[in-house]
Amino acid sequence: MSTENEGKGASWAPKDMSEGGGLLNDVDVTWETARVKMWDYNGNIPTAVPALCLTLVDEDGEKHEQYYSVGDAKNWAPSSDGKRLMPTGSTTAVVGTSNAGILMASLVNAGFPEGEMGEDLSVFDGLKCHMIQVPAPKRGGLAIRKRDDGRSFEPTILTVDKIISRPGEKKGSGTGGGKGKASTGGGSAPAADVEEKAQEIVLEILGAEGNEDGVVKSQLPKLAFDLLKSDTKMRGPVVQLLAKDEFLGDSERPWVYADGKVTMG
């Protein structure tokens, strides 16, 4: 399904968003293309929905397709070339808490200029970056996902951790690169400020009623996201940092991290 609506397409800049396959992780990749496609969750839903599809090339030259939900088919459809997400209903902004919204927020937090993000996804073709999985926000009404052995697992989203080079730049000349300790990406917030805010948020979470016995790691990013909902500068970097064992397990932190759980020290 596609359409060539005469109106404007959706902006991919997080500032313009509304509130509302294989497991790649900890890898350097090149975004060969970023396009909108119709997707049926690998045959798991009867009717395909629009999704942002990244064709990623890893360091071994292997290609991977990674899909990010954007909304319902009644509201959105891809343009004929897949470069734009076109409205087909009354909705005009991508929901910022959708998987695509979270991806784009991580890209901005890693240093991609938000002013260069508009309707056309092809501006991302050729981006080289380091990507990591972070826990997805808790969403009511969604079925619990199961592994092949029947155990449930927490859904995650592949996000941008560091930019190695932007399209047209040489590798290493961009805003990121390397795997520093507790890296927070190359966004506008200084790393020290992000770590300070992340520590403050963890202590606030641990001090909340009902968390006296601690909080499991997988819950931290969602709880932090909710607490920082209005702080768009810090929200993304803090959420990404709280997914890192090296930050949570730092012996200088005023808590104890063991067996995937954070408790007051």
Secondary structure, 3 states (H helix, E strand, C coil): CCCCCCCCCCCCCHHHCECCCCCCCCEEEEEEEEEEEEECCCCCCCCCEEEEEEEEEECCCCEEEEEEECCCCCCEEECCCCCCEEECCCCCCCECCCHHHHHHHHHHHCCCCHHHCCCCHHHHCCEEEEEEEEECCCCCCCCCCECCCCCECCCEEEEEEEEEECCCCCCCCCCCCCCCCCCCCCCCCCHHHHHHHHHHHHHHHHCCCCCCCCEEHHHHHHHHHHHCCCCHHHHHHHHHHCCCHHHHCCCCCCEEEECCEEEEC
